[in-house]
């Protein structure tokens, strides 16, 4: 077994059959870990997602979005009996040690190359423990070690007026600015709300922004986002809601569905948030609390998020 950092891997394995992953991020919530990987190929990652989901008992869910592949996994160990084509790749172990997440990937042939060499060259990887190189007809296996991070989802609503502005673009631009300042901006989801709301600007949507942060940087992220919103919002009704961790409470999703199908009051939003210990913050006003909170319950269900209920 070799312990190699990304720059060492690149020097040692400068081969035309290695395509480095772009970035790997791991977020932890108790014994749950969300792995976000940016594959070198736009749709080639779909094969990996299919294999991993079918072959790894530790995985609760997996999906692909472009070249981003996301796995929600449980801490533990599961030996995989690798078999060509039908069981060619998977995760055998997830462990958390201090501020590190250790993920043991295995795969046959090209999947084995991806297990260690390709992943090991990605941004976000601290080092790998290379067990077997893989390639050809061989089994490849490696422990990929990344920094332990946490997930923060921020719901935003009411940044525009009937005369000008757009919440979805304002939210994205602010998140991109935060990305440039060193925060990991992972996703932007538009959530459709009740279309017959008389208080709406026009389309009646709110936004959920997803970030991966170190535990000690969560307050810094929120404070900076509020500062940027105060600078750029056009509305006196802007508010945000903050969900931490990898789970969405059932009551939060129920609230979000209510906000899609009927009128919801600020008081109802505040009551749900208080019960679930979700922070609701005025930025310039409290009307935006309704949609900001609603976006959090559906940020991981894109098909439901965009549905319109007449």
Helices and strands as residue ranges (DSSP letters): E 2-4, H 6-12, E 23-29, E 32-38, H 45-55, E 59-65, E 68-74, E 76-77, E 89-97, E 100-108, H 110-113, I 114-118, H 119-120, E 125-135, E 138-157, H 167-180, E 184-192, E 205-213, G 215-217, H 218-232, E 239-244, H 250-261, H 266-276, E 279-282, H 289-296, H 302-306
